[in-house]
Amino acid sequence: MTKVEQTRARIAKYSKTQEFIDTVKAVAKNPKLIDPSQRLEICKKCKPHYSNGVCKLCGCFMHIKARLAASKCRLNKWTSVG
């Protein structure tokens, strides 16, 4: 792996970590749970990024993230509630 590829991998890892931290902060402010079915249907249609229940962009387990009212899709396909 070249140095450029290593740097890109570190940036991608940091971005996912930062998104996770932001989600946890948002959930701490609004711990409400919602029915995830509508959000999950949207995720399942996102073929290039959704695989086996995991978003390839943010690295989240979508059956968990979709239940959290304060969470949002990285691609803005669904937003936080409340």
C-alpha positions as CSV (number, residue, x, y, z in Angstrom):
1,M,0.0,0.0,0.0
2,T,1.4,3.4,-1.0
3,K,1.7,6.3,1.4
4,V,-1.2,8.1,-0.4
5,E,-3.4,5.0,0.0
6,Q,-2.4,4.7,3.7
7,T,-3.3,8.4,4.3
8,R,-6.7,7.9,2.5
9,A,-7.4,4.9,4.7
10,R,-6.6,6.8,7.9
11,I,-8.9,9.7,6.8
12,A,-11.7,7.4,6.0
13,K,-11.3,5.7,9.3
14,Y,-11.3,9.0,11.2
15,S,-14.4,10.2,9.2
16,K,-16.3,7.1,10.3
17,T,-15.2,7.5,13.9
18,Q,-16.2,11.1,14.0
19,E,-19.6,10.3,12.5
20,F,-20.1,7.7,15.3
21,I,-19.1,10.2,17.9
22,D,-21.5,12.8,16.4
23,T,-24.3,10.2,16.4
24,V,-23.7,9.3,20.1
25,K,-23.8,12.9,21.1
26,A,-27.1,13.4,19.2
27,V,-28.6,10.3,20.8
28,A,-27.6,11.5,24.2
29,K,-29.6,14.7,23.6
30,N,-32.6,12.8,22.1
31,P,-32.6,9.1,23.2
32,K,-36.0,8.5,21.7
33,L,-36.4,5.2,19.7
34,I,-38.6,5.0,16.6
35,D,-39.8,2.3,14.2
36,P,-36.9,1.7,11.8
37,S,-38.8,-0.1,9.0
38,Q,-39.2,3.0,6.7
39,R,-35.5,3.9,7.1
40,L,-34.3,0.4,6.6
41,E,-36.3,0.1,3.3
42,I,-34.5,3.2,2.1
43,C,-31.1,1.7,3.1
44,K,-31.8,-1.6,1.4
45,K,-32.4,0.3,-1.9
46,C,-29.0,1.9,-1.6
47,K,-27.2,-0.9,-3.4
48,P,-23.6,0.5,-3.6
49,H,-23.4,1.3,0.1
50,Y,-25.6,-1.2,1.9
51,S,-24.5,-4.8,2.5
52,N,-25.7,-7.4,5.1
53,G,-27.2,-4.7,7.4
54,V,-24.1,-2.5,7.4
55,C,-23.7,0.9,5.7
56,K,-20.3,0.9,3.9
57,L,-20.1,4.7,4.1
58,C,-20.4,5.1,7.9
59,G,-19.8,1.6,9.1
60,C,-22.9,1.5,11.2
61,F,-25.2,-1.5,11.9
62,M,-28.3,-0.1,10.3
63,H,-30.8,-2.1,12.4
64,I,-29.5,-0.1,15.3
65,K,-28.9,3.3,13.8
66,A,-32.3,3.3,12.0
67,R,-34.0,3.0,15.4
68,L,-32.4,6.1,16.9
69,A,-34.5,9.2,16.3
70,A,-31.5,11.5,16.5
71,S,-29.5,9.6,13.8
72,K,-29.4,10.5,10.2
73,C,-28.2,9.1,6.8
74,R,-24.8,10.3,5.7
75,L,-26.3,10.7,2.2
76,N,-29.3,12.6,3.5
77,K,-31.8,10.0,2.4
78,W,-33.4,10.2,5.8
79,T,-32.9,12.7,8.6
80,S,-33.1,12.9,12.4
81,V,-36.6,13.1,14.0
82,G,-37.5,15.4,16.9
